[in-house]
């Protein structure tokens, strides 16, 4: 309910413009992939500026601190820093598994982006066999990098 305008009010008094419609179409569908790409770019810039090789910039891995063993993510920040500087050999030395995951993550992001452009945003769930395979690979990588013969995989 709106109040009656005073007699000397300008036309349109008491009315507000309609709010803009929510984003639709391609812009709305691309919001997710663009946000993920922007976040990844921001993280890469931050990691290339704030060097994880210098002590005190990032916390110590709690798993390493309490167990003395390397987790699958140990060396991940240094690996990402090396990748941000396009130093692939150093990245492999810090965390080979993370480097191996980059093409997979890029493929998943590109597929998501292509589906968003075509209007088929809904993605199907991952095949449980592939999820089990990925979990097994992470566990195997973690175990091997902590064994005496797997020191090449340690950061």
ROTIBA-986710 format. One record per residue (C-alpha): residue in three letters; x, y, z. Coordinates in steps of 0.5 Angstrom, whole numbers. Layout:
// residues N
<pt 'ALA', <X, Y, Z>>
...
END
This chain:
// residues 155
<pt 'UNK', <0, 0, 0>>
<pt 'UNK', <3, 7, -2>>
<pt 'UNK', <1, 13, 1>>
<pt 'UNK', <-3, 19, -3>>
<pt 'UNK', <2, 24, -6>>
<pt 'UNK', <2, 31, -3>>
<pt 'UNK', <-2, 35, -8>>
<pt 'UNK', <4, 39, -10>>
<pt 'UNK', <9, 32, -11>>
<pt 'UNK', <12, 31, -18>>
<pt 'UNK', <10, 25, -22>>
<pt 'UNK', <12, 18, -20>>
<pt 'UNK', <12, 20, -12>>
<pt 'UNK', <12, 14, -8>>
<pt 'UNK', <14, 9, -13>>
<pt 'UNK', <20, 6, -14>>
<pt 'UNK', <23, 3, -20>>
<pt 'UNK', <23, -5, -21>>
<pt 'UNK', <29, -8, -19>>
<pt 'UNK', <33, -11, -24>>
<pt 'UNK', <32, -18, -26>>
<pt 'UNK', <37, -23, -24>>
<pt 'UNK', <42, -25, -28>>
<pt 'UNK', <40, -30, -34>>
<pt 'UNK', <43, -34, -39>>
<pt 'UNK', <50, -35, -41>>
<pt 'UNK', <52, -30, -35>>
<pt 'UNK', <49, -34, -30>>
<pt 'UNK', <51, -40, -32>>
<pt 'UNK', <58, -38, -33>>
<pt 'UNK', <59, -35, -26>>
<pt 'UNK', <61, -41, -23>>
<pt 'UNK', <67, -43, -27>>
<pt 'UNK', <69, -36, -28>>
<pt 'UNK', <69, -35, -20>>
<pt 'UNK', <73, -42, -20>>
<pt 'UNK', <78, -39, -25>>
<pt 'UNK', <79, -32, -21>>
<pt 'UNK', <80, -36, -15>>
<pt 'UNK', <85, -40, -18>>
<pt 'UNK', <88, -34, -21>>
<pt 'UNK', <88, -30, -14>>
<pt 'UNK', <91, -36, -11>>
<pt 'UNK', <97, -37, -16>>
<pt 'UNK', <98, -29, -15>>
<pt 'UNK', <99, -30, -8>>
<pt 'UNK', <103, -36, -8>>
<pt 'UNK', <108, -33, -13>>
<pt 'UNK', <108, -27, -8>>
<pt 'UNK', <108, -30, -1>>
<pt 'UNK', <114, -35, -2>>
<pt 'UNK', <112, -41, 2>>
<pt 'UNK', <120, -43, 2>>
<pt 'UNK', <121, -38, 7>>
<pt 'UNK', <119, -40, 14>>
<pt 'UNK', <113, -36, 18>>
<pt 'UNK', <109, -35, 12>>
<pt 'UNK', <105, -41, 13>>
<pt 'UNK', <103, -46, 18>>
<pt 'UNK', <107, -52, 19>>
<pt 'UNK', <103, -58, 17>>
<pt 'UNK', <99, -61, 23>>
<pt 'UNK', <100, -68, 20>>
<pt 'UNK', <107, -68, 19>>
<pt 'UNK', <108, -64, 26>>
<pt 'UNK', <104, -69, 30>>
<pt 'UNK', <106, -76, 27>>
<pt 'UNK', <113, -74, 23>>
<pt 'UNK', <110, -77, 17>>
<pt 'UNK', <108, -73, 10>>
<pt 'UNK', <101, -73, 8>>
<pt 'UNK', <99, -73, 1>>
<pt 'UNK', <99, -65, 1>>
<pt 'UNK', <105, -64, 4>>
<pt 'UNK', <109, -59, 0>>
<pt 'UNK', <103, -57, -4>>
<pt 'UNK', <104, -50, -3>>
<pt 'UNK', <111, -50, -5>>
<pt 'UNK', <109, -54, -11>>
<pt 'UNK', <103, -49, -13>>
<pt 'UNK', <109, -43, -12>>
<pt 'UNK', <113, -47, -17>>
<pt 'UNK', <108, -48, -22>>
<pt 'UNK', <106, -41, -21>>
<pt 'UNK', <113, -39, -23>>
<pt 'UNK', <112, -44, -29>>
<pt 'UNK', <118, -48, -25>>
<pt 'UNK', <115, -55, -27>>
<pt 'UNK', <122, -59, -24>>
<pt 'UNK', <121, -56, -18>>
<pt 'UNK', <114, -57, -17>>
<pt 'UNK', <115, -64, -18>>
<pt 'UNK', <120, -65, -13>>
<pt 'UNK', <115, -62, -8>>
<pt 'UNK', <109, -66, -9>>
<pt 'UNK', <109, -70, -16>>
<pt 'UNK', <102, -72, -14>>
<pt 'UNK', <99, -65, -14>>
<pt 'UNK', <103, -64, -21>>
<pt 'UNK', <99, -70, -24>>
<pt 'UNK', <93, -68, -21>>
<pt 'UNK', <93, -61, -25>>
<pt 'UNK', <91, -64, -32>>
<pt 'UNK', <85, -67, -29>>
<pt 'UNK', <83, -61, -25>>
<pt 'UNK', <84, -57, -32>>
<pt 'UNK', <80, -62, -36>>
<pt 'UNK', <74, -62, -30>>
<pt 'UNK', <74, -54, -30>>
<pt 'UNK', <74, -54, -38>>
<pt 'UNK', <68, -59, -38>>
<pt 'UNK', <64, -55, -33>>
<pt 'UNK', <66, -49, -37>>
<pt 'UNK', <64, -52, -44>>
<pt 'UNK', <57, -55, -41>>
<pt 'UNK', <56, -48, -38>>
<pt 'UNK', <57, -45, -45>>
<pt 'UNK', <52, -50, -48>>
<pt 'UNK', <47, -49, -42>>
<pt 'UNK', <48, -56, -40>>
<pt 'UNK', <50, -54, -33>>
<pt 'UNK', <48, -60, -29>>
<pt 'UNK', <54, -65, -28>>
<pt 'UNK', <53, -72, -27>>
<pt 'UNK', <56, -75, -20>>
<pt 'UNK', <63, -78, -21>>
<pt 'UNK', <63, -86, -22>>
<pt 'UNK', <64, -89, -15>>
<pt 'UNK', <70, -93, -19>>
<pt 'UNK', <74, -87, -21>>
<pt 'UNK', <73, -84, -14>>
<pt 'UNK', <76, -91, -10>>
<pt 'UNK', <81, -91, -15>>
<pt 'UNK', <83, -83, -14>>
<pt 'UNK', <83, -85, -6>>
<pt 'UNK', <87, -91, -7>>
<pt 'UNK', <92, -87, -11>>
<pt 'UNK', <92, -82, -5>>
<pt 'UNK', <93, -87, 0>>
<pt 'UNK', <99, -91, -4>>
<pt 'UNK', <102, -84, -5>>
<pt 'UNK', <102, -82, 2>>
<pt 'UNK', <105, -89, 4>>
<pt 'UNK', <110, -89, -1>>
<pt 'UNK', <113, -82, 0>>
<pt 'UNK', <114, -84, 7>>
<pt 'UNK', <118, -91, 6>>
<pt 'UNK', <125, -91, 5>>
<pt 'UNK', <125, -92, -2>>
<pt 'UNK', <120, -87, -3>>
<pt 'UNK', <124, -81, -1>>
<pt 'UNK', <124, -78, -8>>
<pt 'UNK', <117, -77, -7>>
<pt 'UNK', <118, -73, 0>>
<pt 'UNK', <118, -66, -1>>
END
